[in-house]
Amino acid sequence: MQIRRKPHWLQKKVSTKEHLEMDRLLGSLQLNTVCREASCPNISECFSQKQATFLIMGKECTRSCTFCNVSSNPPSALDHDEPSRVAEAVLKLSLRHVVITSPTRDDLIDGGAEHFARTVAAIRNLSPDTVIELLVPDFKGNTASVATILAAGPNILGHNIETVPRLYSIRAGADYRRSLELLAAAKRIAPTIPTKTGIMLGLGETAEEVLSTLEDIRQTGCDFLSIGQYLAPSRNHHPVAEYIEPSRFEELRDSALAMGFTHVESAPYVRSSYHAERYRQDTNGPLPHLR
């Protein structure tokens, strides 16, 4: 049964007036953000601080995850000028840290890996000191696609596990072990590039399942972890089974750090790209900058 009323700690307001300047810039460059397409509750806060997570390769996903608000309509052809426009936006916003993600593009042979790589190269050309974080799909387990992206030299590579294995039916076309293997493969291919993942709580998982999942993730060598509350984008999406108390998020953060994660963000409104620059604070020295 879906819970209708949110508790007092989940009452963040979305203010459209904070969107105007960002909307104008993104509109002029014909760029998309996952902030808007995924109906992120942090959109006003991030846009007001001139922060956004760019959504490249269109707004349509080839999968139909029941928790996600991104469209599952047939995808459009790749826009080969998009990487340069993303780079222009990074420069105009003077971003020190940028997160770039995409819908899953199973229709592409490489899953869009080359497009990710071209976007990294374009940003490096215009804004060489910007930290580039990529949040990628699973590429159907294609390790060559992962290698293509890592060869471009992102500073952080992320791929979200999302939930515990028992609940993986919410991730249409995904596979828990395949996602773990992507994180492990990234470490084998480029061990100096930090890897990152995120999970949602409140889908019906048990405490034991969460800890077991965190152990599985840590076994891949994953460095960074985000834990947040699942919030259904609409009544047509997978229902919220439980609203997790903030104290539980704090307990999980401590448990994850004890497992060896370098940095953990864990709170109800945490999302994988929320306050992304914080993850750098607990690294020893600057993040790797490959060319």
Secondary structure as GFF3:
##gff-version 3
##sequence-region A 1 291
A	DSSP	three_ten_helix	16	19	.	.	.	ID=ss1
A	DSSP	alpha_helix	20	28	.	.	.	ID=ss2
A	DSSP	beta_strand	32	33	.	.	.	ID=ss3
A	DSSP	alpha_helix	34	37	.	.	.	ID=ss4
A	DSSP	alpha_helix	43	48	.	.	.	ID=ss5
A	DSSP	beta_strand	53	55	.	.	.	ID=ss6
A	DSSP	alpha_helix	82	93	.	.	.	ID=ss7
A	DSSP	beta_strand	97	101	.	.	.	ID=ss8
A	DSSP	alpha_helix	113	126	.	.	.	ID=ss9
A	DSSP	beta_strand	131	135	.	.	.	ID=ss10
A	DSSP	three_ten_helix	139	141	.	.	.	ID=ss11
A	DSSP	alpha_helix	143	151	.	.	.	ID=ss12
A	DSSP	beta_strand	156	158	.	.	.	ID=ss13
A	DSSP	three_ten_helix	165	170	.	.	.	ID=ss14
A	DSSP	alpha_helix	176	189	.	.	.	ID=ss15
A	DSSP	beta_strand	195	201	.	.	.	ID=ss16
A	DSSP	alpha_helix	207	219	.	.	.	ID=ss17
A	DSSP	beta_strand	224	229	.	.	.	ID=ss18
A	DSSP	alpha_helix	246	259	.	.	.	ID=ss19
A	DSSP	beta_strand	263	266	.	.	.	ID=ss20
A	DSSP	three_ten_helix	276	282	.	.	.	ID=ss21
###
